């Protein structure tokens, strides 16, 4: 008895390119109000006030300590109010990369 001939076809491996990235970050919003005619500073930077004297500043919230000394100076320069805000961010673990840094993985 003769066995049928079996023809083996080479396996075709499909390669699928995929890149994976992951990012996370934070922002800090500092806001408040003073007299509309006052001058307001955060550090050395003057902040523009809205017509009602309110302000809102959005800044990156990076790792480490960040200090925000805020001063409101009356239009007559006779009075000043101030507050010092301290913020600290710690990221104890981060296994991330940006989209640009993502590497192709072949499956």
KEPA-301792 format. One line per field, with one value per residue (C-alpha): x, y, z; residue in three letters; residue number from 1. Coordinates in steps of 0.2 Angstrom, whole numbers, plus 5000, padded with zeros to 4 digits. Each point is the difference from the previous one (the first is absolute). Example, Ala and Ser with C-alpha at 12.3 -4.5 7.8 and 13.67 -1.06 7.14 Angstrom:
// residues 2
px	c(5062_5006)
py	c(4978_5017)
pz	c(5039_4997)
code	c(ALA_SER)
pos	c(1_2)
//
This chain:
// residues 107
px	c(5000_5007_4997_4994_5013_4998_5006_5005_4997_5012_4992_4996_5004_4990_5009_4989_5009_4993_5007_4994_5003_4993_5001_4993_5003_4991_4997_4997_4987_5003_4985_4993_4994_5006_4994_4998_5012_5014_5016_5002_5016_5005_5018_5007_4986_4986_4983_4986_4984_4983_4988_4993_5018_5001_5014_5004_5017_5003_5018_5009_5000_5017_5009_5008_4996_4991_4998_4988_5002_4985_4999_4986_5005_4986_4999_5006_5015_4996_4994_5006_4993_5010_4999_5013_4993_5011_4997_5010_4998_5008_4999_5008_4998_4998_5002_4994_5005_4994_4992_5016_5010_4989_5009_4993_4996_4998_4987)
py	c(5000_5017_5015_5016_5013_5014_5017_5012_5018_5012_5009_5018_5011_5016_5015_5013_5016_5009_5014_5003_5015_5007_5017_5009_5018_5013_5018_5013_5013_5015_5012_5014_5018_5017_5018_5002_5016_4990_4993_4981_4991_4981_5001_5013_4997_5013_4991_5008_5002_4998_5015_4994_4998_4981_4990_4982_4993_4983_4993_4983_4990_4992_4989_5010_5014_5015_5017_5013_5017_5010_5019_5012_5018_5014_5013_5013_4989_5003_4982_4983_4983_4984_4981_4987_4983_4985_4984_4984_4986_4983_4987_4985_4988_5004_4987_5011_5007_5013_4995_5006_4988_4985_4986_4987_4983_4985_4987)
pz	c(5000_4995_5012_4992_4997_5012_4994_5015_4997_5008_5015_4996_5015_5001_5006_5007_5005_5016_5010_5018_5010_5016_5008_5015_5006_5011_5000_5014_4999_5011_5002_5010_5001_5005_4997_4981_5001_5009_4992_5003_4999_5001_5003_4988_4987_5000_4998_4990_5010_4993_5001_5017_5007_4999_4992_4995_4995_4994_5001_4998_5017_4999_5012_5015_5010_4992_5009_4994_5010_4995_5003_4997_5001_5001_4986_5013_5004_5019_5003_4996_5003_4998_5001_4998_4992_5001_4990_4999_4987_5001_4987_5009_4985_4981_4986_4986_4983_4988_4983_4992_5011_4997_4992_4988_5007_4988_5004)
code	c(UNK_UNK_UNK_UNK_UNK_UNK_UNK_UNK_UNK_UNK_UNK_UNK_UNK_UNK_UNK_UNK_UNK_UNK_UNK_UNK_UNK_UNK_UNK_UNK_UNK_UNK_UNK_UNK_UNK_UNK_UNK_UNK_UNK_UNK_UNK_UNK_UNK_UNK_UNK_UNK_UNK_UNK_UNK_UNK_UNK_UNK_UNK_UNK_UNK_UNK_UNK_UNK_UNK_UNK_UNK_UNK_UNK_UNK_UNK_UNK_UNK_UNK_UNK_UNK_UNK_UNK_UNK_UNK_UNK_UNK_UNK_UNK_UNK_UNK_UNK_UNK_UNK_UNK_UNK_UNK_UNK_UNK_UNK_UNK_UNK_UNK_UNK_UNK_UNK_UNK_UNK_UNK_UNK_UNK_UNK_UNK_UNK_UNK_UNK_UNK_UNK_UNK_UNK_UNK_UNK_UNK_UNK)
pos	c(1_2_3_4_5_6_7_8_9_10_11_12_13_14_15_16_17_18_19_20_21_22_23_24_25_26_27_28_29_30_31_32_33_34_35_36_37_38_39_40_41_42_43_44_45_46_47_48_49_50_51_52_53_54_55_56_57_58_59_60_61_62_63_64_65_66_67_68_69_70_71_72_73_74_75_76_77_78_79_80_81_82_83_84_85_86_87_88_89_90_91_92_93_94_95_96_97_98_99_100_101_102_103_104_105_106_107)
//
